[in-house]
Amino acid sequence: FSYEILRKRLRELAYLMGSARLHITLFDERIDKGEEFVFPDGLVEFVKDLTTGKSPLHKDVIYFRREMPSAEHPEKVYEVEIALQYNDGYNESVFTFVNNINTLEGGTHLVGFRTALTRALNNWARQEKVLKEKDTVPSGEDFREGLAAVISVKVPDPQFESQTKIKLGNREAQSIVETVVGEGLRNAFEETPAIAKTIYGKALDALRAREAARKARDLV
């Protein structure tokens, strides 16, 4: 057994099931070493862990959780839980899970999240008159710069695109995640407009840098 592989997976599970007060103890009798994993704040702590060593652009992690019944089969309920925070870095650090399985290649839930994130931020900018008619609209890529997020979805009948379960294929998951994220972000921006302003400012910087790089390439 590899202690590090077990440690990574069990720590991940403790984050994902943190709100359910899951408490895991790992002990290696070969080297007399062990540790405990318990994260009552669940995904919020997971995101804080992802941003270690970076400076967050907003103090509080944006978090929301919601259950939604399937449109076709109302007795089947989806659960969407999401935490995200922006930092001053340039990389995107997004982890997606379906029924606690790490979907390394994303899938429909990730597509729904990205679509809703871009739409919610651009809608906010239009509403607040930050974005004018003639302005270039930042792309999804610009909005994902410096983003740390964890998307955890409980799906009644998950359909994966391969045996390794690393990519979700359920179409309905996309629209459900899109709805939950859209509403969750809209509420977060209404409660704390400064967060939206900061995130949008970073996306505009990313857009300008991308445009400058493209012009430099064209010149060369």
C-alpha positions as CSV (number, residue, x, y, z in Angstrom):
1,F,0.0,0.0,0.0
2,S,1.2,3.5,-0.8
3,Y,0.6,5.8,2.2
4,E,0.6,8.9,-0.1
5,I,-2.0,7.6,-2.5
6,L,-4.3,6.5,0.4
7,R,-3.7,9.8,2.2
8,K,-4.7,11.8,-0.9
9,R,-7.9,9.9,-1.5
10,L,-9.0,9.8,2.1
11,R,-8.3,13.4,2.6
12,E,-10.4,14.1,-0.6
13,L,-13.3,12.0,0.8
14,A,-13.1,13.8,4.2
15,Y,-13.5,17.2,2.3
16,L,-16.3,15.9,0.1
17,M,-18.2,14.4,3.1
18,G,-17.2,17.1,5.6
19,S,-20.6,18.6,6.0
20,A,-21.8,15.1,7.0
21,R,-19.1,15.1,9.7
22,L,-17.1,12.2,8.2
23,H,-14.0,11.5,10.3
24,I,-11.3,9.3,8.8
25,T,-8.2,8.0,10.6
26,L,-5.3,6.7,8.6
27,F,-2.5,4.9,10.3
28,D,0.6,3.1,8.9
29,E,1.8,0.5,11.3
30,R,4.9,-0.1,9.2
31,I,6.4,3.3,10.0
32,D,4.3,4.2,13.1
33,K,2.8,7.2,11.4
34,G,-0.8,8.4,11.0
35,E,-3.1,11.3,10.8
36,E,-6.8,12.2,11.0
37,F,-9.0,13.9,8.4
38,V,-12.1,15.8,9.5
39,F,-13.3,18.9,7.8
40,P,-16.6,20.2,9.2
41,D,-16.6,23.0,6.5
42,G,-16.2,20.5,3.7
43,L,-15.7,22.1,0.3
44,V,-14.9,25.5,1.7
45,E,-11.8,24.0,3.4
46,F,-11.0,22.1,0.2
47,V,-10.9,25.4,-1.7
48,K,-8.8,27.1,1.0
49,D,-6.4,24.2,0.7
50,L,-6.2,24.7,-3.1
51,T,-5.3,28.4,-2.6
52,T,-2.5,27.8,-0.1
53,G,0.4,30.0,-0.8
54,K,-1.6,32.3,-3.1
55,S,-3.3,35.6,-2.2
56,P,-7.2,35.4,-2.4
57,L,-8.9,38.3,-4.2
58,H,-11.9,38.1,-1.9
59,K,-11.8,37.0,1.8
60,D,-14.8,34.6,1.8
61,V,-15.1,31.5,-0.2
62,I,-18.3,31.5,-2.3
63,Y,-20.3,28.4,-1.3
64,F,-23.8,27.1,-2.2
65,R,-25.6,23.7,-2.1
66,R,-28.9,22.8,-3.5
67,E,-31.1,19.8,-4.3
68,M,-33.0,19.6,-7.5
69,P,-35.4,16.9,-8.8
70,S,-34.9,15.5,-12.3
71,A,-37.3,17.0,-14.9
72,E,-38.1,13.6,-16.4
73,H,-38.1,11.6,-13.2
74,P,-39.1,13.9,-10.2
75,E,-38.5,11.1,-7.7
76,K,-34.8,11.2,-8.6
77,V,-33.0,14.1,-7.0
78,Y,-29.7,15.7,-7.9
79,E,-27.6,17.4,-5.3
80,V,-25.2,20.2,-6.4
81,E,-22.5,21.5,-4.0
82,I,-20.0,24.1,-5.1
83,A,-17.2,26.2,-3.5
84,L,-15.0,28.7,-5.3
85,Q,-12.5,31.5,-4.7
86,Y,-10.3,33.6,-6.9
87,N,-6.7,34.3,-6.2
88,D,-4.0,36.5,-7.7
89,G,-2.5,33.6,-9.7
90,Y,-3.0,32.8,-13.4
91,N,-3.8,29.1,-13.3
92,E,-7.2,27.5,-13.1
93,S,-7.6,24.9,-10.4
94,V,-11.0,23.2,-10.7
95,F,-11.8,19.7,-9.3
96,T,-15.0,17.9,-10.2
97,F,-16.7,15.0,-8.5
98,V,-19.7,12.8,-9.2
99,N,-21.0,10.7,-6.2
100,N,-17.5,11.3,-4.6
101,I,-15.7,9.9,-7.7
102,N,-13.0,12.3,-9.1
103,T,-14.1,13.0,-12.7
104,L,-10.6,14.0,-14.0
105,E,-11.8,14.8,-17.5
106,G,-14.9,16.7,-16.3
107,G,-18.0,16.2,-18.3
108,T,-21.5,17.7,-18.4
109,H,-21.4,19.1,-14.8
110,L,-18.2,21.0,-15.6
111,V,-19.7,22.4,-18.9
112,G,-22.7,23.6,-16.9
113,F,-20.5,25.3,-14.3
114,R,-18.4,27.1,-16.8
115,T,-21.3,28.3,-18.9
116,A,-23.1,29.6,-15.8
117,L,-20.0,31.3,-14.4
118,T,-19.4,33.2,-17.7
119,R,-23.0,34.2,-18.1
120,A,-23.5,35.3,-14.5
121,L,-20.4,37.6,-14.6
122,N,-21.3,39.1,-17.9
123,N,-24.9,39.7,-16.8
124,W,-23.7,41.4,-13.7
125,A,-21.4,43.6,-15.7
126,R,-24.2,44.7,-18.1
127,Q,-26.5,45.3,-15.2
128,E,-24.0,47.5,-13.4
129,K,-23.0,49.2,-16.7
130,V,-19.4,48.0,-16.3
131,L,-19.7,46.5,-19.8
132,K,-20.7,48.9,-22.6
133,E,-22.3,47.8,-25.8
134,K,-19.2,48.3,-27.9
135,D,-16.8,46.6,-25.4
136,T,-15.2,43.3,-26.0
137,V,-16.8,40.7,-23.7
138,P,-14.3,38.6,-21.7
139,S,-14.4,34.9,-22.6
140,G,-14.8,31.9,-20.4
141,E,-11.0,31.5,-20.4
142,D,-10.6,35.0,-19.0
143,F,-13.0,34.3,-16.2
144,R,-11.2,31.1,-15.2
145,E,-7.8,32.7,-14.6
146,G,-6.9,32.5,-10.9
147,L,-10.0,30.4,-10.1
148,A,-9.9,27.6,-7.5
149,A,-13.2,25.6,-7.4
150,V,-14.6,22.3,-6.3
151,I,-17.8,21.0,-7.9
152,S,-19.4,18.0,-6.2
153,V,-22.6,16.6,-7.7
154,K,-24.7,13.6,-6.5
155,V,-26.3,12.1,-9.6
156,P,-29.1,9.4,-9.3
157,D,-28.1,7.4,-12.4
158,P,-24.6,8.5,-13.5
159,Q,-23.6,7.7,-17.0
160,F,-19.8,7.9,-17.6
161,E,-18.1,8.1,-21.0
162,S,-15.7,5.3,-20.1
163,Q,-15.1,2.4,-17.7
164,T,-12.7,4.5,-15.7
165,K,-15.5,6.9,-14.8
166,I,-13.4,10.1,-15.4
167,K,-16.0,11.9,-17.5
168,L,-19.7,12.4,-16.8
169,G,-22.1,12.1,-19.7
170,N,-25.6,12.8,-18.2
171,R,-27.1,15.7,-20.3
172,E,-29.5,16.7,-17.5
173,A,-26.6,17.2,-15.1
174,Q,-25.5,20.1,-17.3
175,S,-28.7,22.1,-17.1
176,I,-29.2,21.4,-13.4
177,V,-25.7,22.6,-12.5
178,E,-26.1,25.6,-14.8
179,T,-29.3,26.6,-13.0
180,V,-27.9,26.1,-9.5
181,V,-24.6,28.0,-10.3
182,G,-26.5,30.8,-12.0
183,E,-28.7,31.4,-9.0
184,G,-26.0,30.9,-6.5
185,L,-23.6,33.4,-8.1
186,R,-26.4,35.9,-8.7
187,N,-27.2,35.8,-4.9
188,A,-23.6,36.0,-4.0
189,F,-23.0,39.1,-6.2
190,E,-26.2,40.8,-4.9
191,E,-25.1,40.3,-1.3
192,T,-21.4,41.3,-1.9
193,P,-21.1,43.4,-5.1
194,A,-17.4,44.0,-4.3
195,I,-16.7,40.3,-5.0
196,A,-18.2,40.5,-8.5
197,K,-16.3,43.8,-9.2
198,T,-13.0,42.2,-8.2
199,I,-13.5,39.1,-10.2
200,Y,-14.6,41.1,-13.3
201,G,-11.6,43.4,-12.9
202,K,-9.3,40.3,-13.0
203,A,-11.0,39.0,-16.1
204,L,-10.6,42.3,-17.9
205,D,-6.9,42.2,-17.1
206,A,-6.7,38.7,-18.5
207,L,-8.6,39.9,-21.6
208,R,-6.2,42.8,-22.1
209,A,-3.1,40.5,-21.7
210,R,-4.5,38.1,-24.2
211,E,-5.2,40.8,-26.7
212,A,-1.7,42.3,-26.2
213,A,-0.1,38.9,-26.7
214,R,-2.2,38.4,-29.9
215,K,-1.1,41.8,-31.3
216,A,2.5,41.0,-30.4
217,R,2.3,37.7,-32.4
218,D,0.7,39.5,-35.3
219,L,3.5,42.0,-35.4
220,V,6.2,39.3,-35.4
